[in-house]
Amino acid sequence: MEELQHKRKKPQEFMWKRIFFMILSCLICWQIFGQRSDRLEYIDKYKKIAIAEMERAGVPASIKLAQGLLESNAGQSTLAKRANNHFGMKCGSAWKGKTYAKEDDDYDENGKLLKSCFRVYKNAKASYIAHSEFLRDPNKNYRYGFLFRINPRDYKAWAKGLKKAGYATSPTYAQNLINTIETYELFQYDRMSSVDADVGEVIADIPTVPAINGVKVAFANTGESAADIALRSNVSISRILRYNERINDASKELKRGERVFLQKKRSNYRGKKKYHYVKTKETMFSIAQKYGLQLSKLYRKNKLAEGSQPAVGEKLKLRGWKVKTAPRLSTAGPIETEETEFDWEDGRPDNNSGNSDFEIEFEDPVVPDVEDTETPPGDRVYHTVAAGDTLFGLSRKYGTSVENIKKMNALGGNVISIGQKLRVQ
């Protein structure tokens, strides 16, 4: 009898085991599905800024998205949620913005884990842009510079290059990036342009001119104050007030398109131009702003008293020693010395709006100006696109700007093909 009861229990035990394993399998599938769903949502959310940054700075969109996915756990990490930091960017000695402390991989001399200092960004977009600037930093060219000579569509070479450069300590970092890119087919975004991905509104939000004369600059949007720009640029208000001669009230609304320098302006112009000929309505202030020069140094270099204005057509020296003879002064009376408002529908000041008091020139970071004269046909220079070339790289190589290359070749976007012949000068 006991043996019979024992035999009857076995089917019941087997049934409960089956139910347990079915529930466990469902939970695992649900977790996998949820994880994949989070990653797909992350990709869809940030693919536009990744493509825009690829066109602006040359970092493949697939690499940026894969790094963002891994470093931020698809935006779910504490660092991503609390600091908008999607790439694990630590503070470093130069960081002046907000910080977030979190245990990572820093230890004291006794081997005790310490809290590391991480950067806090206003939003994820700022983190994506900062990631590009980190890799393109001239001071880190010895580590990451070779990456930008790799074919931008060769994500495997880029992944291995990042590991070789010491971007991450994990021995499987390169393979993890490659697996992520292939699992979610992120390589498709390396072949997209901003037009394909409908990212026009994102590009308009990224400064086309991140630097003037090697000095970082921001352009004011409608309703913005110096305090607003300080916040979105992660620069202290005191620095903004110190670097900009005409800004002395951090809360005052700026004019749309007004230049706000984020670093100290220079004493000399680093571009090719040595002189500037004064145009109608130009002032010493507007000229200093145009070339990223300290206003007091521009006055001193040209032996002019501060507050005076040179006459139209006079030649101002932009770099080098002081002039021997000061320029002739204007006799037209007081001139408006502030930048006027711009019609800025596409994310940049409009040169043709008719209300600008000086010409706005857009250039890529630390690229010197070229003369505004038309190049004779016999002196034109052409470049045949090779693997690894980008418009940004060509602009730096030939001392021009991305916009100039696009204009000379009637390019509608920023995508170029191997073997394509481009006029660069």
C-alpha positions as CSV (number, residue, x, y, z in Angstrom):
1,M,0.0,0.0,0.0
2,E,2.8,2.4,0.9
3,E,4.6,1.5,-2.2
4,L,1.5,2.3,-4.3
5,Q,1.2,5.8,-2.7
6,H,4.8,6.4,-3.3
7,K,4.3,5.7,-7.0
8,R,1.3,8.0,-7.2
9,K,3.4,10.9,-5.9
10,K,5.9,10.8,-8.7
11,P,3.7,12.1,-11.5
12,Q,2.7,15.1,-9.2
13,E,6.4,15.9,-8.5
14,F,7.2,15.7,-12.2
15,M,4.4,18.0,-13.0
16,W,5.5,20.7,-10.5
17,K,9.1,20.4,-11.8
18,R,7.8,21.0,-15.3
19,I,5.8,24.1,-14.2
20,F,8.9,25.4,-12.3
21,F,11.1,25.1,-15.4
22,M,8.5,26.6,-17.7
23,I,8.2,29.7,-15.4
24,L,12.0,29.9,-15.1
25,S,12.3,29.8,-18.9
26,C,9.6,32.4,-19.4
27,L,11.4,34.7,-16.9
28,I,14.7,34.2,-18.8
29,C,13.0,34.9,-22.1
30,W,11.3,37.9,-20.7
31,Q,14.6,39.3,-19.4
32,I,16.3,38.7,-22.7
33,F,13.5,40.3,-24.6
34,G,13.4,43.2,-22.3
35,Q,17.1,43.7,-22.6
36,R,16.9,43.6,-26.4
37,S,14.0,46.0,-26.3
38,D,15.9,48.5,-24.2
39,R,18.9,48.3,-26.6
40,L,16.7,48.8,-29.7
41,E,15.0,51.8,-28.0
42,Y,18.4,53.3,-27.1
43,I,19.6,52.9,-30.7
44,D,16.5,54.5,-32.1
45,K,16.8,57.4,-29.6
46,Y,20.5,58.2,-30.3
47,K,21.2,57.1,-33.8
48,K,20.6,60.7,-35.1
49,I,23.2,62.3,-32.9
50,A,25.6,59.4,-33.6
51,I,25.3,60.0,-37.4
52,A,25.6,63.8,-36.9
53,E,28.8,63.4,-34.9
54,M,30.2,61.0,-37.5
55,E,29.8,63.7,-40.1
56,R,31.1,66.4,-37.8
57,A,34.0,64.7,-36.1
58,G,34.7,61.5,-38.0
59,V,33.9,58.9,-35.4
60,P,31.8,56.0,-37.0
61,A,28.2,56.0,-35.9
62,S,28.3,52.3,-35.3
63,I,31.3,52.6,-32.9
64,K,29.7,55.5,-31.0
65,L,26.4,53.7,-30.6
66,A,28.1,50.4,-29.5
67,Q,30.2,52.2,-27.0
68,G,27.2,54.1,-25.7
69,L,25.3,50.8,-25.3
70,L,28.1,49.0,-23.5
71,E,29.3,51.9,-21.3
72,S,25.8,53.1,-20.2
73,N,24.0,49.7,-20.3
74,A,21.6,51.2,-22.9
75,G,21.2,54.3,-20.8
76,Q,20.2,52.4,-17.7
77,S,23.4,52.8,-15.7
78,T,23.5,55.1,-12.7
79,L,26.1,57.3,-14.4
80,A,23.9,57.8,-17.5
81,K,20.7,58.5,-15.4
82,R,22.2,60.8,-12.8
83,A,25.1,62.4,-14.8
84,N,24.0,62.1,-18.4
85,N,27.4,60.5,-18.9
86,H,27.1,57.7,-21.5
87,F,30.8,57.0,-22.1
88,G,32.2,56.9,-18.6
89,M,34.1,60.2,-19.0
90,K,36.1,61.0,-15.9
91,C,36.7,64.5,-14.7
92,G,40.5,65.0,-15.4
93,S,42.4,68.1,-14.4
94,A,40.8,70.4,-17.0
95,W,37.2,69.7,-16.1
96,K,35.4,72.7,-14.5
97,G,31.8,71.5,-14.7
98,K,29.6,69.6,-12.3
99,T,30.9,66.2,-11.0
100,Y,29.5,62.9,-9.8
101,A,31.4,60.6,-7.5
102,K,31.1,56.8,-8.0
103,E,33.3,53.8,-7.3
104,D,35.0,52.5,-10.4
105,D,38.6,51.4,-10.8
106,D,40.6,53.9,-8.7
107,Y,42.5,52.6,-5.6
108,D,44.7,54.2,-2.9
109,E,48.2,53.0,-2.0
110,N,46.7,50.3,0.3
111,G,44.5,48.9,-2.4
112,K,41.3,50.3,-1.1
113,L,38.7,51.2,-3.7
114,L,38.1,54.9,-4.0
115,K,35.2,56.9,-5.5
116,S,36.1,58.2,-8.9
117,C,35.2,61.6,-10.3
118,F,33.0,61.6,-13.4
119,R,31.7,64.5,-15.5
120,V,28.1,65.6,-15.4
121,Y,26.5,66.7,-18.7
122,K,23.4,68.8,-19.3
123,N,22.0,66.0,-21.5
124,A,23.0,62.9,-23.4
125,K,23.6,64.9,-26.5
126,A,26.4,66.8,-24.7
127,S,27.9,63.6,-23.6
128,Y,28.0,62.3,-27.2
129,I,29.7,65.5,-28.5
130,A,32.2,65.4,-25.6
131,H,33.1,61.8,-26.5
132,S,34.0,63.0,-30.0
133,E,36.0,65.9,-28.7
134,F,37.8,63.5,-26.3
135,L,39.0,61.3,-29.1
136,R,39.9,64.3,-31.4
137,D,41.7,66.2,-28.6
138,P,45.1,67.4,-30.1
139,N,46.7,66.6,-26.8
140,K,45.7,62.9,-27.2
141,N,46.7,62.7,-30.9
142,Y,49.5,60.4,-29.9
143,R,47.0,57.9,-28.6
144,Y,43.9,58.2,-30.8
145,G,45.1,60.1,-33.8
146,F,45.7,57.0,-35.9
147,L,42.0,56.0,-35.6
148,F,41.0,58.8,-37.9
149,R,43.2,57.4,-40.7
150,I,41.2,54.1,-40.6
151,N,38.4,53.6,-43.1
152,P,35.4,55.0,-41.2
153,R,33.3,52.1,-42.4
154,D,35.7,49.5,-41.1
155,Y,34.1,49.1,-37.6
156,K,36.3,46.1,-36.8
157,A,39.5,48.0,-37.3
158,W,38.1,50.9,-35.2
159,A,37.1,48.6,-32.4
160,K,40.5,46.9,-32.3
161,G,42.2,50.4,-32.6
162,L,40.3,51.6,-29.5
163,K,41.5,48.6,-27.6
164,K,45.0,49.1,-28.8
165,A,44.9,52.8,-27.8
166,G,44.0,51.8,-24.3
167,Y,40.5,53.2,-24.3
168,A,39.3,50.4,-22.1
169,T,41.0,47.8,-19.8
170,S,38.8,44.9,-20.6
171,P,40.7,42.3,-22.8
172,T,37.5,41.6,-24.7
173,Y,36.5,45.2,-25.3
174,A,37.1,45.1,-29.0
175,Q,35.2,41.9,-29.5
176,N,32.3,43.2,-27.4
177,L,32.0,46.2,-29.6
178,I,32.1,44.1,-32.8
179,N,29.5,41.7,-31.4
180,T,27.2,44.6,-30.4
181,I,27.5,46.2,-33.8
182,E,26.8,43.0,-35.7
183,T,23.9,41.9,-33.3
184,Y,22.1,45.1,-33.8
185,E,23.4,45.8,-37.4
186,L,24.8,49.2,-36.3
187,F,27.1,49.2,-39.3
188,Q,24.1,50.4,-41.4
189,Y,24.4,53.9,-39.8
190,D,28.0,54.3,-41.0
191,R,26.6,54.4,-44.6
192,M,23.8,56.9,-43.8
193,S,24.0,60.7,-44.2
194,S,22.2,63.2,-42.1
195,V,19.6,63.5,-44.8
196,D,19.0,59.7,-44.8
197,A,18.5,59.7,-41.1
198,D,16.5,62.9,-41.0
199,V,18.9,64.5,-38.5
200,G,18.8,68.0,-39.7
201,E,17.4,69.3,-36.4
202,V,20.2,67.6,-34.5
203,I,23.0,69.0,-36.8
204,A,21.5,72.5,-36.3
205,D,22.0,72.1,-32.6
206,I,25.7,71.2,-32.9
207,P,28.0,74.2,-33.4
208,T,29.4,74.3,-37.0
209,V,32.2,76.5,-35.6
210,P,33.4,75.0,-32.3
211,A,36.4,77.2,-32.3
212,I,37.5,80.6,-33.7
213,N,41.3,81.2,-33.8
214,G,41.5,78.0,-31.7
215,V,39.3,79.4,-29.0
216,K,36.0,77.6,-28.2
217,V,32.9,79.6,-28.8
218,A,29.1,79.3,-28.5
219,F,26.3,81.2,-30.3
220,A,23.4,82.5,-28.3
221,N,19.9,81.1,-29.1
222,T,16.8,83.2,-28.7
223,G,16.2,84.1,-25.1
224,E,19.5,82.8,-23.8
225,S,21.6,84.6,-21.3
226,A,25.3,84.1,-20.5
227,A,24.2,81.9,-17.5
228,D,22.2,79.7,-19.9
229,I,25.3,79.3,-22.2
230,A,27.5,78.6,-19.2
231,L,25.1,75.8,-18.1
232,R,24.8,74.1,-21.5
233,S,28.6,74.4,-22.2
234,N,29.7,73.2,-18.8
235,V,31.7,76.4,-18.3
236,S,31.5,78.6,-15.1
237,I,29.7,81.9,-15.3
238,S,32.8,83.7,-13.9
239,R,34.8,82.5,-16.9
240,I,32.2,83.6,-19.4
241,L,32.2,87.1,-17.8
242,R,36.0,87.2,-17.8
243,Y,36.5,86.1,-21.4
244,N,33.8,88.4,-23.0
245,E,34.4,92.1,-22.8
246,R,30.8,93.2,-23.5
247,I,29.1,90.7,-21.2
248,N,29.0,92.0,-17.6
249,D,25.5,90.7,-16.6
250,A,25.1,86.9,-16.6
251,S,21.3,87.1,-16.5
252,K,20.8,89.6,-19.3
253,E,19.3,88.2,-22.5
254,L,21.8,88.0,-25.4
255,K,21.0,88.8,-29.0
256,R,20.4,85.8,-31.2
257,G,23.6,84.6,-32.8
258,E,25.8,86.6,-30.5
259,R,29.3,85.0,-30.0
260,V,30.2,84.0,-26.5
261,F,33.7,82.8,-26.0
262,L,34.2,79.9,-23.7
263,Q,38.0,80.3,-23.4
264,K,40.3,83.3,-23.2
265,K,40.7,85.0,-26.6
266,R,44.2,85.2,-28.1
267,S,46.7,88.0,-28.4
268,N,47.4,87.2,-32.1
269,Y,45.5,85.7,-34.9
270,R,46.7,82.2,-35.9
271,G,45.3,82.2,-39.4
272,K,46.9,83.2,-42.7
273,K,45.6,86.7,-42.7
274,K,48.0,89.3,-41.2
275,Y,45.8,92.3,-41.8
276,H,42.1,93.2,-41.8
277,Y,40.7,96.1,-43.9
278,V,37.9,97.9,-42.0
279,K,34.5,97.6,-43.7
280,T,31.4,99.8,-43.3
281,K,29.8,99.5,-39.8
282,E,32.7,97.4,-38.4
283,T,34.1,98.3,-35.1
284,M,37.2,97.3,-33.1
285,F,34.9,95.1,-31.0
286,S,33.3,93.3,-33.9
287,I,36.7,92.8,-35.5
288,A,38.1,91.4,-32.3
289,Q,35.1,89.0,-32.1
290,K,35.5,88.0,-35.7
291,Y,39.1,86.8,-35.2
292,G,38.9,85.6,-31.6
293,L,41.2,88.4,-30.4
294,Q,41.4,90.2,-27.1
295,L,40.0,93.7,-27.7
296,S,42.7,95.4,-25.6
297,K,45.5,93.6,-27.4
298,L,44.0,94.6,-30.8
299,Y,43.9,98.3,-29.7
300,R,47.5,98.0,-28.4
301,K,48.8,96.3,-31.5
302,N,47.5,99.1,-33.7
303,K,48.5,101.9,-31.4
304,L,44.9,103.0,-31.0
305,A,43.3,104.5,-27.8
306,E,40.7,102.2,-26.3
307,G,37.2,103.3,-27.4
308,S,38.4,104.9,-30.7
309,Q,37.3,103.5,-34.0
310,P,39.4,103.2,-37.2
311,A,38.1,104.7,-40.5
312,V,36.6,102.5,-43.2
313,G,39.3,101.1,-45.5
314,E,42.1,101.4,-42.8
315,K,44.4,98.4,-42.3
316,L,44.5,96.7,-38.9
317,K,47.3,94.4,-37.9
318,L,46.1,91.0,-36.5
319,R,49.3,89.4,-35.4
320,G,53.0,90.2,-34.9
321,W,54.6,93.4,-33.4
322,K,52.9,96.8,-33.1
323,V,52.3,98.9,-36.2
324,K,54.7,101.8,-36.9
325,T,51.8,104.2,-37.7
326,A,48.4,104.0,-36.2
327,P,45.4,103.7,-38.6
328,R,43.4,106.8,-39.4
329,L,40.4,107.3,-37.1
330,S,36.8,107.4,-38.1
331,T,35.1,110.8,-38.2
332,A,31.6,109.4,-38.6
333,G,30.8,109.7,-34.9
334,P,29.7,107.0,-32.4
335,I,29.3,103.5,-33.9
336,E,27.1,100.7,-32.5
337,T,29.6,98.4,-30.8
338,E,27.4,95.4,-30.0
339,E,26.6,92.4,-32.2
340,T,23.2,92.7,-33.7
341,E,20.5,90.1,-33.8
342,F,20.7,87.4,-36.6
343,D,18.0,85.6,-38.5
344,W,19.0,82.1,-37.4
345,E,16.6,79.6,-38.8
346,D,19.1,76.8,-39.6
347,G,21.1,76.8,-36.4
348,R,23.6,79.5,-37.5
349,P,23.7,83.3,-38.0
350,D,22.5,84.3,-41.5
351,N,25.1,86.4,-43.4
352,N,22.5,87.4,-45.9
353,S,19.9,88.7,-43.6
354,G,21.1,92.3,-44.0
355,N,21.1,93.0,-40.2
356,S,24.6,91.8,-39.3
357,D,27.2,94.4,-38.3
358,F,30.1,92.1,-39.4
359,E,30.5,89.1,-41.6
360,I,30.2,85.7,-39.9
361,E,32.7,83.1,-41.2
362,F,32.2,79.4,-40.4
363,E,35.3,77.3,-40.1
364,D,36.2,74.0,-38.6
365,P,38.2,73.7,-35.3
366,V,41.6,75.4,-35.5
367,V,41.6,75.6,-39.3
368,P,43.1,78.9,-40.5
369,D,41.1,81.2,-42.8
370,V,41.8,81.2,-46.5
371,E,41.7,84.4,-48.5
372,D,38.3,85.4,-49.9
373,T,39.5,85.6,-53.5
374,E,38.5,83.2,-56.3
375,T,41.1,80.6,-57.1
376,P,42.2,80.8,-60.8
377,P,41.4,77.6,-62.8
378,G,45.0,76.8,-63.2
379,D,45.7,76.9,-59.4
380,R,42.8,74.7,-58.4
381,V,43.6,71.6,-56.3
382,Y,41.8,68.3,-56.4
383,H,41.9,65.3,-54.1
384,T,40.9,61.7,-54.9
385,V,39.1,60.2,-51.9
386,A,40.9,57.3,-50.3
387,A,40.0,54.9,-47.5
388,G,39.7,56.8,-44.2
389,D,39.1,60.2,-45.7
390,T,36.4,62.5,-44.3
391,L,35.4,66.0,-45.2
392,F,36.7,67.1,-41.8
393,G,40.1,65.5,-42.4
394,L,40.4,67.0,-45.9
395,S,39.4,70.5,-44.6
396,R,42.3,70.3,-42.1
397,K,44.7,68.9,-44.6
398,Y,44.1,71.6,-47.2
399,G,43.5,74.6,-44.8
400,T,39.9,75.2,-45.8
401,S,36.5,74.4,-44.3
402,V,33.9,71.6,-44.8
403,E,31.4,74.1,-46.1
404,N,33.9,75.4,-48.7
405,I,34.5,71.8,-50.0
406,K,30.8,71.0,-50.1
407,K,30.1,74.3,-52.0
408,M,32.9,73.8,-54.5
409,N,31.7,70.3,-55.3
410,A,28.0,70.9,-55.0
411,L,27.7,68.2,-52.3
412,G,24.2,67.9,-50.7
413,G,25.5,66.0,-47.7
414,N,28.7,65.0,-45.9
415,V,29.1,61.5,-47.3
416,I,32.0,60.9,-49.8
417,S,33.0,57.8,-51.6
418,I,36.4,56.2,-52.2
419,G,37.7,57.2,-55.7
420,Q,35.6,60.3,-55.8
421,K,37.5,63.4,-57.1
422,L,36.9,66.5,-55.0
423,R,38.1,70.0,-55.5
424,V,39.7,71.2,-52.2
425,Q,41.1,74.6,-53.2
